[in-house]
């Protein structure tokens, strides 16, 4: 009986949510680390692809979309970073089961974006690490890649707008008092969530309506708004990881103190 009780307790402890772990001061640093890895990966993705991919002759400074870097010299980097983001998302539980569903949806759709390539008007890239097979998987005339991308950003937007602002303590502030770090983070979460939704809407309108497409001319609409959406996603996770507006002492300062003690 004692052994069975121990096993039951062990199973129960492994199913603890973020809220329980944080309230018990367990694995707080590791969960913040996961959040920050997700955030930094998102922020760096468009920068690495735009600055460090080999350019074709007479090519534009940036590709028409981030997805088209799949066919560049950094095509494997594009896939690898998306896989890292998806893996980190999958290991992140969240505060409740409903949030975990959205996180899992974002994780799986992130893998879909990585491995289901977008169509390409210029298949013969000299530096491409991936071949173009003259066709990409579609369903009802829509690319799987695009469907996964929309699901990815919608899932992340829902998390930003609804789940990230959740708190176990009421945010009560007396008149004249400054906003708490949590209140500021909640504002950031909502800005990031609505920014992602706005970017998806603009890209969708760009694809669907010719007058909108013509109005932008040669401006790389998709790349720019994809980048803004990804940066909003990354910044929201860095904020969730308390890289910005932390409660109490910043984790980098705490780590520095620990290093100083060990020397």
C-alpha atoms as an extended CHARMM CRD file, in Angstrom:
* protein
*
       263  EXT
         1         1  UNK       CA              0.0000000000        0.0000000000        0.0000000000  PROA      1               0.0000000000
         2         2  UNK       CA              2.8040000000        2.3900000000        0.8810000000  PROA      2               0.0000000000
         3         3  UNK       CA              4.4960000000        1.8470000000       -2.4900000000  PROA      3               0.0000000000
         4         4  UNK       CA              1.2220000000        2.4440000000       -4.3150000000  PROA      4               0.0000000000
         5         5  UNK       CA              0.6890000000        5.6960000000       -2.4120000000  PROA      5               0.0000000000
         6         6  UNK       CA              4.1890000000        6.8510000000       -3.3320000000  PROA      6               0.0000000000
         7         7  UNK       CA              3.5450000000        6.0990000000       -6.9930000000  PROA      7               0.0000000000
         8         8  UNK       CA              0.2360000000        7.9660000000       -6.8720000000  PROA      8               0.0000000000
         9         9  UNK       CA              1.9210000000       10.9750000000       -5.2580000000  PROA      9               0.0000000000
        10        10  UNK       CA              4.6550000000       10.9100000000       -7.8710000000  PROA      10              0.0000000000
        11        11  UNK       CA              2.1070000000       10.8810000000      -10.7030000000  PROA      11              0.0000000000
        12        12  UNK       CA              0.1740000000       13.6960000000       -9.0640000000  PROA      12              0.0000000000
        13        13  UNK       CA              3.3130000000       15.8240000000       -8.6760000000  PROA      13              0.0000000000
        14        14  UNK       CA              4.2610000000       15.4170000000      -12.3500000000  PROA      14              0.0000000000
        15        15  UNK       CA              0.8750000000       16.8070000000      -13.3600000000  PROA      15              0.0000000000
        16        16  UNK       CA              1.2290000000       20.0020000000      -11.3820000000  PROA      16              0.0000000000
        17        17  UNK       CA              0.4680000000       23.1340000000      -13.3570000000  PROA      17              0.0000000000
        18        18  UNK       CA              2.7100000000       26.1840000000      -13.7060000000  PROA      18              0.0000000000
        19        19  UNK       CA              0.6220000000       27.9520000000      -11.0760000000  PROA      19              0.0000000000
        20        20  UNK       CA              1.2580000000       25.1810000000       -8.5010000000  PROA      20              0.0000000000
        21        21  UNK       CA              4.9500000000       25.0020000000       -9.3320000000  PROA      21              0.0000000000
        22        22  UNK       CA              5.3890000000       28.7370000000       -9.0540000000  PROA      22              0.0000000000
        23        23  UNK       CA              3.4240000000       28.9970000000       -5.8200000000  PROA      23              0.0000000000
        24        24  UNK       CA              5.6310000000       26.2940000000       -4.3390000000  PROA      24              0.0000000000
        25        25  UNK       CA              8.7430000000       27.9350000000       -5.8040000000  PROA      25              0.0000000000
        26        26  UNK       CA              9.4670000000       24.7530000000       -7.7960000000  PROA      26              0.0000000000
        27        27  UNK       CA             10.9840000000       24.7960000000      -11.2830000000  PROA      27              0.0000000000
        28        28  UNK       CA             10.3140000000       28.5370000000      -11.5810000000  PROA      28              0.0000000000
        29        29  UNK       CA             13.6690000000       29.2080000000      -13.1870000000  PROA      29              0.0000000000
        30        30  UNK       CA             13.3500000000       26.3680000000      -15.6960000000  PROA      30              0.0000000000
        31        31  UNK       CA              9.8650000000       27.4740000000      -16.7740000000  PROA      31              0.0000000000
        32        32  UNK       CA             11.0670000000       31.0490000000      -17.1810000000  PROA      32              0.0000000000
        33        33  UNK       CA             13.9610000000       29.6860000000      -19.2220000000  PROA      33              0.0000000000
        34        34  UNK       CA             11.5690000000       27.8480000000      -21.5650000000  PROA      34              0.0000000000
        35        35  UNK       CA              9.5420000000       31.0100000000      -22.0220000000  PROA      35              0.0000000000
        36        36  UNK       CA             12.6670000000       33.0310000000      -22.8200000000  PROA      36              0.0000000000
        37        37  UNK       CA             14.0560000000       30.4400000000      -25.2510000000  PROA      37              0.0000000000
        38        38  UNK       CA             10.7590000000       30.6090000000      -27.1370000000  PROA      38              0.0000000000
        39        39  UNK       CA             10.8860000000       34.4070000000      -27.0870000000  PROA      39              0.0000000000
        40        40  UNK       CA             14.4930000000       34.7770000000      -28.2260000000  PROA      40              0.0000000000
        41        41  UNK       CA             14.0270000000       32.1800000000      -30.9670000000  PROA      41              0.0000000000
        42        42  UNK       CA             11.0500000000       34.0970000000      -32.3500000000  PROA      42              0.0000000000
        43        43  UNK       CA             12.8260000000       37.4540000000      -32.2200000000  PROA      43              0.0000000000
        44        44  UNK       CA             15.9700000000       36.1130000000      -33.9260000000  PROA      44              0.0000000000
        45        45  UNK       CA             14.3110000000       34.0960000000      -36.7200000000  PROA      45              0.0000000000
        46        46  UNK       CA             13.6610000000       36.9100000000      -39.2560000000  PROA      46              0.0000000000
        47        47  UNK       CA             16.9250000000       38.6760000000      -38.3610000000  PROA      47              0.0000000000
        48        48  UNK       CA             19.1000000000       35.6020000000      -38.9830000000  PROA      48              0.0000000000
        49        49  UNK       CA             17.3090000000       34.7640000000      -42.2330000000  PROA      49              0.0000000000
        50        50  UNK       CA             17.4200000000       38.3120000000      -43.6360000000  PROA      50              0.0000000000
        51        51  UNK       CA             20.9970000000       39.1630000000      -42.6590000000  PROA      51              0.0000000000
        52        52  UNK       CA             22.8580000000       35.8790000000      -43.0090000000  PROA      52              0.0000000000
        53        53  UNK       CA             21.3010000000       34.1520000000      -46.0320000000  PROA      53              0.0000000000
        54        54  UNK       CA             23.3030000000       34.1920000000      -49.2560000000  PROA      54              0.0000000000
        55        55  UNK       CA             21.7080000000       36.4390000000      -51.8780000000  PROA      55              0.0000000000
        56        56  UNK       CA             20.9740000000       35.5230000000      -55.4530000000  PROA      56              0.0000000000
        57        57  UNK       CA             22.0820000000       37.7780000000      -58.2960000000  PROA      57              0.0000000000
        58        58  UNK       CA             19.6660000000       40.6630000000      -58.8890000000  PROA      58              0.0000000000
        59        59  UNK       CA             17.5740000000       39.5190000000      -55.9300000000  PROA      59              0.0000000000
        60        60  UNK       CA             15.7420000000       41.7900000000      -53.5300000000  PROA      60              0.0000000000
        61        61  UNK       CA             17.3370000000       42.6060000000      -50.2000000000  PROA      61              0.0000000000
        62        62  UNK       CA             14.8220000000       40.3540000000      -48.4860000000  PROA      62              0.0000000000
        63        63  UNK       CA             12.6720000000       37.5370000000      -49.8120000000  PROA      63              0.0000000000
        64        64  UNK       CA              8.9380000000       38.1780000000      -50.3950000000  PROA      64              0.0000000000
        65        65  UNK       CA              8.1430000000       36.2210000000      -47.2160000000  PROA      65              0.0000000000
        66        66  UNK       CA              9.9370000000       34.5740000000      -44.3120000000  PROA      66              0.0000000000
        67        67  UNK       CA              8.5960000000       31.2350000000      -45.5200000000  PROA      67              0.0000000000
        68        68  UNK       CA             10.4950000000       31.5530000000      -48.8040000000  PROA      68              0.0000000000
        69        69  UNK       CA             13.7760000000       31.3980000000      -46.9030000000  PROA      69              0.0000000000
        70        70  UNK       CA             13.0460000000       27.6630000000      -46.8240000000  PROA      70              0.0000000000
        71        71  UNK       CA             14.6100000000       27.6810000000      -50.3000000000  PROA      71              0.0000000000
        72        72  UNK       CA             17.6060000000       29.8300000000      -49.3020000000  PROA      72              0.0000000000
        73        73  UNK       CA             21.0680000000       28.9010000000      -48.0070000000  PROA      73              0.0000000000
        74        74  UNK       CA             19.5590000000       29.0830000000      -44.5080000000  PROA      74              0.0000000000
        75        75  UNK       CA             16.6290000000       26.7990000000      -45.2660000000  PROA      75              0.0000000000
        76        76  UNK       CA             17.7690000000       24.3520000000      -42.5950000000  PROA      76              0.0000000000
        77        77  UNK       CA             18.0950000000       27.2070000000      -40.0830000000  PROA      77              0.0000000000
        78        78  UNK       CA             14.4940000000       28.1970000000      -40.8480000000  PROA      78              0.0000000000
        79        79  UNK       CA             13.3380000000       24.6250000000      -40.1420000000  PROA      79              0.0000000000
        80        80  UNK       CA             15.5730000000       24.1900000000      -37.0730000000  PROA      80              0.0000000000
        81        81  UNK       CA             14.4260000000       27.3770000000      -35.3140000000  PROA      81              0.0000000000
        82        82  UNK       CA             10.7670000000       26.5400000000      -35.9210000000  PROA      82              0.0000000000
        83        83  UNK       CA             11.3950000000       23.0480000000      -34.5390000000  PROA      83              0.0000000000
        84        84  UNK       CA             13.0340000000       24.5280000000      -31.4130000000  PROA      84              0.0000000000
        85        85  UNK       CA             10.0690000000       26.8590000000      -30.8980000000  PROA      85              0.0000000000
        86        86  UNK       CA              7.6070000000       23.9980000000      -31.4200000000  PROA      86              0.0000000000
        87        87  UNK       CA              9.5020000000       21.6790000000      -29.0550000000  PROA      87              0.0000000000
        88        88  UNK       CA              9.6630000000       24.3370000000      -26.3230000000  PROA      88              0.0000000000
        89        89  UNK       CA              5.9630000000       25.0860000000      -26.7550000000  PROA      89              0.0000000000
        90        90  UNK       CA              5.1210000000       21.3960000000      -26.4550000000  PROA      90              0.0000000000
        91        91  UNK       CA              7.0460000000       21.0500000000      -23.1670000000  PROA      91              0.0000000000
        92        92  UNK       CA              5.2710000000       24.0950000000      -21.7100000000  PROA      92              0.0000000000
        93        93  UNK       CA              2.1450000000       23.1250000000      -19.7990000000  PROA      93              0.0000000000
        94        94  UNK       CA              0.4990000000       26.4570000000      -18.9710000000  PROA      94              0.0000000000
        95        95  UNK       CA             -1.8960000000       27.3020000000      -16.1640000000  PROA      95              0.0000000000
        96        96  UNK       CA             -4.7050000000       24.9430000000      -17.0800000000  PROA      96              0.0000000000
        97        97  UNK       CA             -5.7560000000       22.2290000000      -19.5160000000  PROA      97              0.0000000000
        98        98  UNK       CA             -7.4730000000       24.6380000000      -21.9330000000  PROA      98              0.0000000000
        99        99  UNK       CA             -4.2970000000       26.6680000000      -22.3130000000  PROA      99              0.0000000000
       100       100  UNK       CA             -2.3710000000       23.4340000000      -22.9020000000  PROA      100             0.0000000000
       101       101  UNK       CA             -4.7080000000       22.6760000000      -25.8270000000  PROA      101             0.0000000000
       102       102  UNK       CA             -3.8850000000       26.0240000000      -27.4350000000  PROA      102             0.0000000000
       103       103  UNK       CA             -0.1640000000       25.5280000000      -26.7450000000  PROA      103             0.0000000000
       104       104  UNK       CA             -0.2360000000       22.0600000000      -28.3260000000  PROA      104             0.0000000000
       105       105  UNK       CA             -2.1020000000       23.4490000000      -31.3300000000  PROA      105             0.0000000000
       106       106  UNK       CA              0.5610000000       26.1460000000      -31.7280000000  PROA      106             0.0000000000
       107       107  UNK       CA              3.3370000000       23.5600000000      -31.3560000000  PROA      107             0.0000000000
       108       108  UNK       CA              1.9430000000       21.1750000000      -33.9840000000  PROA      108             0.0000000000
       109       109  UNK       CA              1.1160000000       23.9690000000      -36.4300000000  PROA      109             0.0000000000
       110       110  UNK       CA              4.6510000000       25.3350000000      -35.9740000000  PROA      110             0.0000000000
       111       111  UNK       CA              5.9950000000       21.9890000000      -37.1530000000  PROA      111             0.0000000000
       112       112  UNK       CA              3.5530000000       22.1390000000      -40.0600000000  PROA      112             0.0000000000
       113       113  UNK       CA              4.9410000000       25.5420000000      -41.0660000000  PROA      113             0.0000000000
       114       114  UNK       CA              8.4740000000       24.1400000000      -40.8910000000  PROA      114             0.0000000000
       115       115  UNK       CA              7.9450000000       20.9630000000      -42.9130000000  PROA      115             0.0000000000
       116       116  UNK       CA              5.1550000000       21.9320000000      -45.3350000000  PROA      116             0.0000000000
       117       117  UNK       CA              6.8910000000       24.3530000000      -47.6710000000  PROA      117             0.0000000000
       118       118  UNK       CA              5.1940000000       27.3210000000      -49.3050000000  PROA      118             0.0000000000
       119       119  UNK       CA              4.9320000000       27.6920000000      -53.0690000000  PROA      119             0.0000000000
       120       120  UNK       CA              7.7950000000       29.4540000000      -54.7950000000  PROA      120             0.0000000000
       121       121  UNK       CA              7.8720000000       31.5700000000      -57.9570000000  PROA      121             0.0000000000
       122       122  UNK       CA             11.6580000000       31.2100000000      -58.2700000000  PROA      122             0.0000000000
       123       123  UNK       CA             12.4650000000       27.5210000000      -57.7640000000  PROA      123             0.0000000000
       124       124  UNK       CA             16.0420000000       27.6600000000      -59.0870000000  PROA      124             0.0000000000
       125       125  UNK       CA             17.8850000000       29.2730000000      -56.1960000000  PROA      125             0.0000000000
       126       126  UNK       CA             21.6110000000       28.7430000000      -56.6130000000  PROA      126             0.0000000000
       127       127  UNK       CA             22.1960000000       28.5220000000      -52.8600000000  PROA      127             0.0000000000
       128       128  UNK       CA             19.0780000000       26.5720000000      -51.9340000000  PROA      128             0.0000000000
       129       129  UNK       CA             19.4740000000       23.6610000000      -49.5340000000  PROA      129             0.0000000000
       130       130  UNK       CA             15.9860000000       22.3690000000      -50.3890000000  PROA      130             0.0000000000
       131       131  UNK       CA             14.6890000000       21.3090000000      -53.7710000000  PROA      131             0.0000000000
       132       132  UNK       CA             11.4150000000       22.5230000000      -55.2600000000  PROA      132             0.0000000000
       133       133  UNK       CA              9.1620000000       19.7560000000      -56.5630000000  PROA      133             0.0000000000
       134       134  UNK       CA              6.8930000000       21.9750000000      -58.6740000000  PROA      134             0.0000000000
       135       135  UNK       CA              4.0380000000       21.8090000000      -56.2430000000  PROA      135             0.0000000000
       136       136  UNK       CA              3.2240000000       22.0130000000      -52.5450000000  PROA      136             0.0000000000
       137       137  UNK       CA              0.5280000000       20.2130000000      -50.5140000000  PROA      137             0.0000000000
       138       138  UNK       CA             -2.8620000000       21.9460000000      -50.6970000000  PROA      138             0.0000000000
       139       139  UNK       CA             -6.3630000000       21.4110000000      -49.3910000000  PROA      139             0.0000000000
       140       140  UNK       CA             -9.3790000000       23.0830000000      -51.0450000000  PROA      140             0.0000000000
       141       141  UNK       CA             -6.9990000000       25.3110000000      -52.9960000000  PROA      141             0.0000000000
       142       142  UNK       CA             -5.1530000000       26.5850000000      -49.9210000000  PROA      142             0.0000000000
       143       143  UNK       CA             -1.5610000000       25.6580000000      -49.0860000000  PROA      143             0.0000000000
       144       144  UNK       CA             -1.1040000000       23.5600000000      -45.9690000000  PROA      144             0.0000000000
       145       145  UNK       CA              1.7280000000       25.9170000000      -45.1050000000  PROA      145             0.0000000000
       146       146  UNK       CA             -0.6090000000       28.9140000000      -45.0110000000  PROA      146             0.0000000000
       147       147  UNK       CA             -3.2330000000       27.0580000000      -42.9830000000  PROA      147             0.0000000000
       148       148  UNK       CA             -0.6310000000       25.9950000000      -40.4110000000  PROA      148             0.0000000000
       149       149  UNK       CA              0.7370000000       29.5570000000      -40.2480000000  PROA      149             0.0000000000
       150       150  UNK       CA             -2.7220000000       31.0300000000      -39.5590000000  PROA      150             0.0000000000
       151       151  UNK       CA             -3.4390000000       28.4200000000      -36.8540000000  PROA      151             0.0000000000
       152       152  UNK       CA             -0.0070000000       29.0810000000      -35.3320000000  PROA      152             0.0000000000
       153       153  UNK       CA             -0.5600000000       32.8330000000      -34.9490000000  PROA      153             0.0000000000
       154       154  UNK       CA             -4.2140000000       32.5580000000      -33.9010000000  PROA      154             0.0000000000
       155       155  UNK       CA             -3.2620000000       30.0860000000      -31.1510000000  PROA      155             0.0000000000
       156       156  UNK       CA             -0.4840000000       32.3630000000      -29.9120000000  PROA      156             0.0000000000
       157       157  UNK       CA             -2.7960000000       35.3880000000      -30.0600000000  PROA      157             0.0000000000
       158       158  UNK       CA             -5.4120000000       33.6260000000      -27.9060000000  PROA      158             0.0000000000
       159       159  UNK       CA             -2.7330000000       32.7730000000      -25.3560000000  PROA      159             0.0000000000
       160       160  UNK       CA             -1.5100000000       36.3910000000      -25.2870000000  PROA      160             0.0000000000
       161       161  UNK       CA             -4.9510000000       37.9280000000      -24.9780000000  PROA      161             0.0000000000
       162       162  UNK       CA             -6.6040000000       35.4810000000      -22.6080000000  PROA      162             0.0000000000
       163       163  UNK       CA             -4.1900000000       33.2080000000      -20.7610000000  PROA      163             0.0000000000
       164       164  UNK       CA             -1.0180000000       35.2560000000      -20.2870000000  PROA      164             0.0000000000
       165       165  UNK       CA             -2.8240000000       38.0370000000      -18.3420000000  PROA      165             0.0000000000
       166       166  UNK       CA             -4.2820000000       35.5030000000      -15.8800000000  PROA      166             0.0000000000
       167       167  UNK       CA             -3.1550000000       35.8210000000      -12.2750000000  PROA      167             0.0000000000
       168       168  UNK       CA             -3.7900000000       33.9970000000       -9.0310000000  PROA      168             0.0000000000
       169       169  UNK       CA             -3.8930000000       37.3450000000       -7.1930000000  PROA      169             0.0000000000
       170       170  UNK       CA             -6.2890000000       40.2470000000       -7.8100000000  PROA      170             0.0000000000
       171       171  UNK       CA             -4.5790000000       43.2580000000       -9.3800000000  PROA      171             0.0000000000
       172       172  UNK       CA             -5.8410000000       45.8480000000       -6.9280000000  PROA      172             0.0000000000
       173       173  UNK       CA             -4.0520000000       49.2150000000       -6.9720000000  PROA      173             0.0000000000
       174       174  UNK       CA             -4.9030000000       52.1820000000       -4.7940000000  PROA      174             0.0000000000
       175       175  UNK       CA             -5.3760000000       55.6270000000       -6.4300000000  PROA      175             0.0000000000
       176       176  UNK       CA             -2.0180000000       57.3010000000       -7.0330000000  PROA      176             0.0000000000
       177       177  UNK       CA              0.0150000000       54.0890000000       -6.8890000000  PROA      177             0.0000000000
       178       178  UNK       CA              2.2140000000       53.0360000000       -9.7980000000  PROA      178             0.0000000000
       179       179  UNK       CA              1.2670000000       50.1350000000      -11.9970000000  PROA      179             0.0000000000
       180       180  UNK       CA              2.6740000000       46.8300000000      -10.8350000000  PROA      180             0.0000000000
       181       181  UNK       CA              4.9880000000       44.8240000000      -13.0970000000  PROA      181             0.0000000000
       182       182  UNK       CA              2.1620000000       42.3370000000      -13.6670000000  PROA      182             0.0000000000
       183       183  UNK       CA             -0.1940000000       45.1060000000      -14.8200000000  PROA      183             0.0000000000
       184       184  UNK       CA              2.4050000000       46.3920000000      -17.2780000000  PROA      184             0.0000000000
       185       185  UNK       CA              3.0300000000       42.8640000000      -18.5660000000  PROA      185             0.0000000000
       186       186  UNK       CA             -0.7090000000       42.4070000000      -19.1060000000  PROA      186             0.0000000000
       187       187  UNK       CA             -0.7970000000       45.5630000000      -21.2450000000  PROA      187             0.0000000000
       188       188  UNK       CA              2.1310000000       44.2220000000      -23.2750000000  PROA      188             0.0000000000
       189       189  UNK       CA              0.4170000000       40.8410000000      -23.7300000000  PROA      189             0.0000000000
       190       190  UNK       CA             -2.6970000000       42.4910000000      -25.1340000000  PROA      190             0.0000000000
       191       191  UNK       CA             -0.7080000000       44.7570000000      -27.4610000000  PROA      191             0.0000000000
       192       192  UNK       CA              1.2570000000       41.7540000000      -28.7550000000  PROA      192             0.0000000000
       193       193  UNK       CA             -1.8820000000       39.6360000000      -29.1860000000  PROA      193             0.0000000000
       194       194  UNK       CA             -3.7610000000       42.2900000000      -31.1540000000  PROA      194             0.0000000000
       195       195  UNK       CA             -0.6220000000       43.0610000000      -33.1890000000  PROA      195             0.0000000000
       196       196  UNK       CA             -0.4560000000       39.4320000000      -34.3410000000  PROA      196             0.0000000000
       197       197  UNK       CA             -4.1520000000       39.4490000000      -35.2530000000  PROA      197             0.0000000000
       198       198  UNK       CA             -3.7420000000       42.7480000000      -37.1590000000  PROA      198             0.0000000000
       199       199  UNK       CA             -0.7680000000       41.3790000000      -39.1090000000  PROA      199             0.0000000000
       200       200  UNK       CA             -2.6570000000       38.1990000000      -40.0560000000  PROA      200             0.0000000000
       201       201  UNK       CA             -5.6190000000       40.3220000000      -41.2010000000  PROA      201             0.0000000000
       202       202  UNK       CA             -3.4250000000       42.6030000000      -43.3400000000  PROA      202             0.0000000000
       203       203  UNK       CA             -1.6380000000       39.6440000000      -44.9530000000  PROA      203             0.0000000000
       204       204  UNK       CA             -4.9970000000       37.9410000000      -45.5950000000  PROA      204             0.0000000000
       205       205  UNK       CA             -6.4000000000       41.1090000000      -47.2130000000  PROA      205             0.0000000000
       206       206  UNK       CA             -3.2330000000       41.3920000000      -49.2920000000  PROA      206             0.0000000000
       207       207  UNK       CA             -3.7920000000       37.8960000000      -50.6850000000  PROA      207             0.0000000000
       208       208  UNK       CA             -7.5460000000       38.2110000000      -51.2100000000  PROA      208             0.0000000000
       209       209  UNK       CA             -8.0550000000       41.7170000000      -52.6040000000  PROA      209             0.0000000000
       210       210  UNK       CA             -6.1780000000       42.9640000000      -55.6620000000  PROA      210             0.0000000000
       211       211  UNK       CA             -6.6940000000       46.7130000000      -54.9220000000  PROA      211             0.0000000000
       212       212  UNK       CA             -4.9570000000       46.2220000000      -51.5740000000  PROA      212             0.0000000000
       213       213  UNK       CA             -2.1270000000       44.3340000000      -53.2740000000  PROA      213             0.0000000000
       214       214  UNK       CA             -1.6840000000       47.0460000000      -55.9000000000  PROA      214             0.0000000000
       215       215  UNK       CA             -1.6910000000       49.7870000000      -53.2670000000  PROA      215             0.0000000000
       216       216  UNK       CA              1.5000000000       48.4360000000      -51.7010000000  PROA      216             0.0000000000
       217       217  UNK       CA              3.4000000000       48.2780000000      -54.9940000000  PROA      217             0.0000000000
       218       218  UNK       CA              6.8600000000       46.6940000000      -54.6210000000  PROA      218             0.0000000000
       219       219  UNK       CA              6.7590000000       46.9180000000      -50.8240000000  PROA      219             0.0000000000
       220       220  UNK       CA              7.4410000000       43.4670000000      -49.3170000000  PROA      220             0.0000000000
       221       221  UNK       CA              4.1630000000       43.3210000000      -47.4180000000  PROA      221             0.0000000000
       222       222  UNK       CA              4.2350000000       39.6760000000      -46.3860000000  PROA      222             0.0000000000
       223       223  UNK       CA              7.8110000000       39.6920000000      -45.1060000000  PROA      223             0.0000000000
       224       224  UNK       CA              7.3280000000       42.9180000000      -43.1290000000  PROA      224             0.0000000000
       225       225  UNK       CA              4.0550000000       41.9360000000      -41.4500000000  PROA      225             0.0000000000
       226       226  UNK       CA              5.2210000000       38.3610000000      -40.8250000000  PROA      226             0.0000000000
       227       227  UNK       CA              8.2760000000       39.8390000000      -39.1090000000  PROA      227             0.0000000000
       228       228  UNK       CA              6.1500000000       42.1850000000      -36.9910000000  PROA      228             0.0000000000
       229       229  UNK       CA              3.8830000000       39.2720000000      -36.0090000000  PROA      229             0.0000000000
       230       230  UNK       CA              6.8510000000       37.0500000000      -35.0920000000  PROA      230             0.0000000000
       231       231  UNK       CA              8.4840000000       39.8440000000      -33.0900000000  PROA      231             0.0000000000
       232       232  UNK       CA              5.1930000000       40.4340000000      -31.2530000000  PROA      232             0.0000000000
       233       233  UNK       CA              5.0780000000       36.7070000000      -30.4970000000  PROA      233             0.0000000000
       234       234  UNK       CA              8.7080000000       36.6750000000      -29.3180000000  PROA      234             0.0000000000
       235       235  UNK       CA              8.3590000000       39.8310000000      -27.2280000000  PROA      235             0.0000000000
       236       236  UNK       CA              5.2550000000       38.4810000000      -25.4950000000  PROA      236             0.0000000000
       237       237  UNK       CA              7.1190000000       35.3200000000      -24.4440000000  PROA      237             0.0000000000
       238       238  UNK       CA             10.1550000000       37.3020000000      -23.2510000000  PROA      238             0.0000000000
       239       239  UNK       CA              7.7400000000       39.4010000000      -21.1980000000  PROA      239             0.0000000000
       240       240  UNK       CA              6.0880000000       36.2230000000      -19.8870000000  PROA      240             0.0000000000
       241       241  UNK       CA              9.5590000000       34.9660000000      -18.9420000000  PROA      241             0.0000000000
       242       242  UNK       CA             10.0770000000       38.2340000000      -17.0330000000  PROA      242             0.0000000000
       243       243  UNK       CA             13.0240000000       39.3570000000      -19.1150000000  PROA      243             0.0000000000
       244       244  UNK       CA             11.0390000000       42.5980000000      -19.1210000000  PROA      244             0.0000000000
       245       245  UNK       CA              9.1390000000       43.9840000000      -16.1210000000  PROA      245             0.0000000000
       246       246  UNK       CA             10.0090000000       41.1530000000      -13.7020000000  PROA      246             0.0000000000
       247       247  UNK       CA              8.4580000000       40.6270000000      -10.2840000000  PROA      247             0.0000000000
       248       248  UNK       CA             11.2300000000       41.2750000000       -7.8130000000  PROA      248             0.0000000000
       249       249  UNK       CA             14.8690000000       40.8250000000       -8.7340000000  PROA      249             0.0000000000
       250       250  UNK       CA             15.7030000000       40.1970000000      -12.3910000000  PROA      250             0.0000000000
       251       251  UNK       CA             16.7980000000       36.6200000000      -13.0990000000  PROA      251             0.0000000000
       252       252  UNK       CA             20.0300000000       37.8100000000      -14.7390000000  PROA      252             0.0000000000
       253       253  UNK       CA             20.9470000000       39.7530000000      -11.6030000000  PROA      253             0.0000000000
       254       254  UNK       CA             20.1800000000       36.6910000000       -9.4660000000  PROA      254             0.0000000000
       255       255  UNK       CA             22.3230000000       34.5080000000      -11.7350000000  PROA      255             0.0000000000
       256       256  UNK       CA             25.1770000000       37.0140000000      -11.5340000000  PROA      256             0.0000000000
       257       257  UNK       CA             25.0170000000       36.9410000000       -7.7380000000  PROA      257             0.0000000000
       258       258  UNK       CA             25.1180000000       33.1330000000       -7.7450000000  PROA      258             0.0000000000
       259       259  UNK       CA             28.1760000000       33.1900000000      -10.0100000000  PROA      259             0.0000000000
       260       260  UNK       CA             29.8890000000       35.6860000000       -7.7260000000  PROA      260             0.0000000000
       261       261  UNK       CA             29.1970000000       33.4540000000       -4.7250000000  PROA      261             0.0000000000
       262       262  UNK       CA             30.6510000000       30.3930000000       -6.4710000000  PROA      262             0.0000000000
       263       263  UNK       CA             33.9160000000       32.1670000000       -7.3140000000  PROA      263             0.0000000000
